[in-house]
Amino acid sequence: MAFKPLHDRVLVRRVESDEKTKGGLIIPETAKEKPSEGVVVACGEGARKDNGELIAMAVKEGDKVLFGKWSGTEVTLDGEELLIMKESDILGIIADAKEAKAA
């Protein structure tokens, strides 16, 4: 895919939600909500201060992130549905279990 977000925008691929609840109930397609977590596919360079200095992005490609329910704009690139959002729409980075234990 040849797409590069500009400024402080991020391209995110949604992570599919579970088909079952923790109790084992199957969730029908009509009752599923769109997941609010995803993986960063691409990032822009970052925002700029008034003096032109670059503000580095806090997220990078491959980060698993949590974002608001109504965040971003849905786009289709190469037949795949993705979201473009500002970095400020991202609520946080989800650490892997291995990373959480190391911290």
Legacy VTK file of the C-alpha trace (Angstrom):
# vtk DataFile Version 3.0
C-alpha trace
ASCII
DATASET POLYDATA
POINTS 103 float
0.000 0.000 0.000
1.440 3.338 -1.020
-0.208 5.755 1.416
1.558 8.141 3.786
-0.556 10.201 6.231
0.372 13.871 6.540
1.280 15.855 9.659
-0.045 14.256 12.882
-2.433 11.810 11.214
-2.335 8.041 11.677
-3.658 5.191 9.512
-5.179 2.424 11.672
-6.458 -1.094 10.885
-9.239 -2.158 13.264
-8.680 -5.347 15.268
-11.614 -7.733 14.887
-13.683 -8.280 18.022
-14.350 -11.678 19.568
-17.184 -13.835 18.273
-18.084 -14.932 21.817
-18.417 -13.305 25.222
-16.234 -14.436 28.122
-19.211 -16.530 29.293
-19.335 -18.361 25.950
-22.348 -16.652 24.350
-22.075 -16.150 20.600
-22.509 -12.525 19.517
-24.527 -12.156 16.278
-23.180 -9.822 13.553
-26.106 -7.418 14.030
-25.290 -6.916 17.729
-21.545 -6.408 17.330
-20.088 -2.951 17.796
-17.148 -1.820 15.738
-13.986 -2.418 17.744
-12.263 0.605 19.252
-8.797 -0.864 19.083
-6.496 -1.320 16.163
-2.971 -1.510 14.833
-1.128 1.503 13.435
-0.382 0.902 9.743
1.303 4.230 8.924
2.105 7.563 10.612
2.748 11.083 9.434
5.865 13.029 10.438
4.143 14.796 13.332
2.649 18.188 14.100
4.643 21.414 13.968
4.938 24.161 16.564
4.389 27.795 15.573
8.143 28.199 15.107
8.223 25.242 12.660
9.821 22.766 15.075
8.581 19.200 14.559
6.707 17.492 17.432
7.565 13.769 17.228
4.746 11.219 17.086
4.108 9.168 20.230
2.902 6.161 18.207
4.698 4.171 15.526
3.824 1.552 12.935
2.826 -1.749 14.535
1.591 -0.230 17.845
-1.709 -1.636 19.106
-3.835 1.359 20.102
-7.150 2.206 21.728
-9.214 5.024 20.220
-12.582 6.694 20.781
-15.744 5.099 19.450
-16.414 7.890 16.933
-12.776 8.675 16.089
-11.366 8.880 12.613
-12.605 8.798 9.062
-13.240 5.451 7.390
-11.442 4.965 4.066
-10.970 2.016 1.724
-7.433 1.496 0.396
-6.574 -1.483 -1.803
-9.954 -3.038 -0.885
-9.283 -2.842 2.862
-11.300 -0.690 5.285
-9.018 1.499 7.425
-9.306 4.597 9.607
-7.434 7.879 9.312
-7.340 9.870 12.549
-5.322 12.527 14.287
-2.843 11.265 16.847
-4.813 13.127 19.537
-7.825 10.819 18.853
-5.759 7.881 20.107
-6.400 7.264 23.801
-3.408 5.037 24.475
-1.067 2.278 23.386
-1.949 -1.258 24.490
1.168 -3.046 25.763
1.668 -6.751 25.135
1.705 -9.017 28.201
5.475 -9.484 27.745
6.075 -5.725 27.689
3.838 -5.148 30.715
5.798 -7.681 32.798
9.119 -6.102 31.794
7.930 -2.661 32.883
LINES 1 104
103 0 1 2 3 4 5 6 7 8 9 10 11 12 13 14 15 16 17 18 19 20 21 22 23 24 25 26 27 28 29 30 31 32 33 34 35 36 37 38 39 40 41 42 43 44 45 46 47 48 49 50 51 52 53 54 55 56 57 58 59 60 61 62 63 64 65 66 67 68 69 70 71 72 73 74 75 76 77 78 79 80 81 82 83 84 85 86 87 88 89 90 91 92 93 94 95 96 97 98 99 100 101 102
